[in-house]
């Protein structure tokens, strides 16, 4: 009950304690052992694997055409949640078992432990959620607001343990929070809640996840259209945190909405912020996002000479991520699936020659 106490100190302490309880009562998710070479359809090599994208790990690449479209595809043992495969494989490769083998989400209160029942009753009361969000959206430190991982963790745990039963109670608050451009704490609160929901849904079954994204994706679009210089840090952290530890192929709903025309050439800082948010999610799985890197590079090429410096700098930062896989490891073949820096340079060689000519002219004048 102290989560909604009048005192900020009491609320802060209660939040830490409840998060500790939630960690203690978290139910263990079932894992199964898989053979990555069998999934790839290749034989296990005798020699040591070289770093990079290879035949045995290519199945981990993000491919929009191969994203799961039903429960059967959702349950296939071809999703990897932790970093594995680029430099080789751990001796025992495991992934999460199908949704039906995971802890039950739709439970009667009698099926819950005593601690789960107490927490369930608190959040089942809509007035408590209303008060909680009212406190969370209050400004705490003018100009020094930060994404609160404790609040994010609470929401994540609630949706992991209880499923989507509280989803609408939280989502109902988000449009007004996001549309409030004068209060950065409202955006911070909304970003914490969305990140918590997306991470909490990690082990949901396909239909439940799909219905959740149908409600959340419009809110993400709304956030990207209402972002400000003061709030882009919250949303960048939101999407980076949302993507952490989740297979990008299973989270394609999020990645695709972030890729929706980020540079709309409205206000330059909004274009920069959209790219920043896209980077937050993209950077969590760079080596697995080769197809996205190609799509993004093709999209950005017409904007390389953008008239605004801040947009050009943000595009430059994004290009660093796009070409991050352009690495030649000793003994490994040059990368072929990811974009190559040399290709871009060769395509724009005439512009570089003009720059060099201009530099020579300027140098001669001095």
Residue pairs with C-beta under 8 A, 6 or more apart in sequence:
1 14
1 122
2 10
2 11
2 13
2 14
3 11
3 14
3 15
3 18
3 122
3 128
3 132
4 11
4 128
4 131
4 132
4 135
5 11
5 14
8 135
8 140
11 135
15 150
15 151
15 154
16 150
18 119
18 154
19 150
19 153
19 154
19 157
21 115
21 119
22 119
22 153
22 154
22 157
22 158
22 161
23 157
24 115
25 113
25 115
25 116
25 161
26 157
26 160
26 161
27 103
27 161
28 103
29 96
29 97
29 102
29 103
29 203
30 96
30 97
30 101
30 102
31 94
31 95
31 96
31 97
32 77
32 94
32 95
32 96
32 97
33 92
33 93
33 94
34 77
34 93
34 94
34 95
35 93
36 56
36 57
36 59
36 85
36 89
36 93
37 43
37 44
37 56
39 59
39 77
39 78
40 55
40 56
40 57
40 58
40 59
42 55
42 56
45 56
48 88
49 56
49 87
49 88
49 89
50 329
50 331
50 332
50 333
51 86
51 87
51 88
51 327
51 329
51 332
52 86
52 327
52 329
52 332
52 333
52 335
53 61
53 86
53 287
53 290
53 325
53 335
53 336
53 337
53 338
56 85
56 89
57 85
57 86
58 337
59 78
60 80
60 85
60 288
61 288
61 289
61 290
61 291
61 337
62 248
62 249
62 252
62 255
62 285
62 288
62 289
62 290
62 291
62 292
63 249
63 291
64 252
64 256
64 291
66 249
67 249
67 250
67 252
68 74
68 76
68 206
68 249
68 250
70 206
71 99
71 205
71 206
71 207
73 206
74 99
74 205
74 206
74 209
74 250
75 98
75 99
75 100
77 95
79 95
79 96
79 247
79 249
79 250
80 95
80 247
81 95
81 96
81 202
81 245
81 246
81 247
82 245
84 90
84 93
86 287
96 102
96 203
99 203
99 204
99 205
99 206
100 205
102 203
103 203
104 111
105 162
105 163
105 164
105 204
105 208
106 163
106 165
109 117
109 120
109 121
112 120
116 161
119 158
119 161
120 162
122 128
123 129
123 158
123 162
123 166
123 169
124 165
124 166
126 169
129 166
129 169
129 170
129 173
130 173
133 170
133 173
133 177
133 189
133 193
136 148
136 151
136 189
136 192
137 177
137 183
137 185
137 186
137 188
137 189
138 185
139 145
139 183
139 184
139 185
140 185
143 230
145 184
145 185
145 188
145 234
146 188
147 188
147 191
147 192
147 195
147 233
147 234
147 237
147 238
147 241
148 188
148 192
149 241
151 189
151 192
151 193
151 196
152 192
152 195
152 196
152 199
152 241
153 196
154 196
155 170
155 192
155 193
155 195
155 196
155 197
155 200
156 195
156 196
156 197
156 199
156 200
157 200
158 166
158 196
158 200
159 166
159 167
159 196
159 197
159 199
159 200
159 201
160 199
160 200
160 202
160 203
163 204
163 208
164 201
164 204
164 208
164 211
164 212
167 197
167 212
167 215
168 215
170 193
170 197
171 215
171 216
171 219
173 190
173 193
174 190
174 193
174 194
174 219
175 219
175 222
176 186
177 186
177 187
177 189
177 190
178 186
178 187
178 190
178 219
178 222
178 223
178 226
179 222
179 226
180 186
180 187
181 226
181 228
184 228
184 230
184 231
184 234
187 223
187 226
187 227
187 228
187 230
187 231
187 234
187 235
188 231
188 234
190 219
190 223
191 223
191 231
191 234
191 235
191 237
191 238
192 234
192 238
194 216
194 219
194 220
194 223
194 238
194 242
195 237
195 238
195 239
195 241
195 242
197 212
197 216
198 216
198 242
198 246
198 251
198 254
199 241
199 242
199 244
199 245
199 246
201 208
201 209
201 212
202 245
202 246
204 212
209 250
209 253
210 253
213 253
213 254
217 253
217 254
217 257
220 254
220 257
220 258
221 257
221 260
223 235
224 235
224 258
224 262
224 273
224 274
224 277
225 270
227 235
227 270
227 273
227 274
227 277
228 269
228 273
229 269
229 273
232 269
232 272
232 273
232 276
232 277
235 273
235 276
235 277
235 280
236 273
236 276
236 277
236 279
236 280
237 280
238 277
238 280
239 254
239 258
239 277
239 278
239 280
239 281
240 280
240 281
240 283
240 284
242 251
242 254
242 281
243 251
243 254
243 255
243 280
243 281
243 284
243 285
244 284
248 255
248 281
248 284
248 285
248 288
248 289
254 281
255 281
255 282
255 292
258 274
258 277
258 278
258 281
258 282
259 278
259 292
259 295
259 296
259 299
262 271
262 274
262 275
262 277
262 278
262 299
263 271
263 274
263 275
263 299
263 300
263 303
263 306
263 311
264 270
264 271
264 274
265 271
268 308
268 310
268 311
269 310
271 308
271 311
271 314
272 310
272 311
272 313
272 314
275 314
275 315
275 317
275 318
276 314
278 296
278 318
279 317
279 318
279 321
282 289
282 292
282 296
282 321
283 321
286 293
286 321
286 324
286 325
287 324
287 325
287 338
290 325
290 337
290 338
290 339
293 321
293 322
293 323
293 325
293 338
293 339
294 338
294 339
296 318
296 322
297 319
297 322
297 339
297 344
300 315
300 318
300 319
300 322
303 311
303 315
304 312
304 315
304 348
305 312
306 312
306 315
319 344
322 339
323 338
323 339
323 340
323 341
323 344
325 335
325 337
325 338
325 339
326 335
326 338
326 339
326 340
326 341
327 335
328 334
328 335
345 352
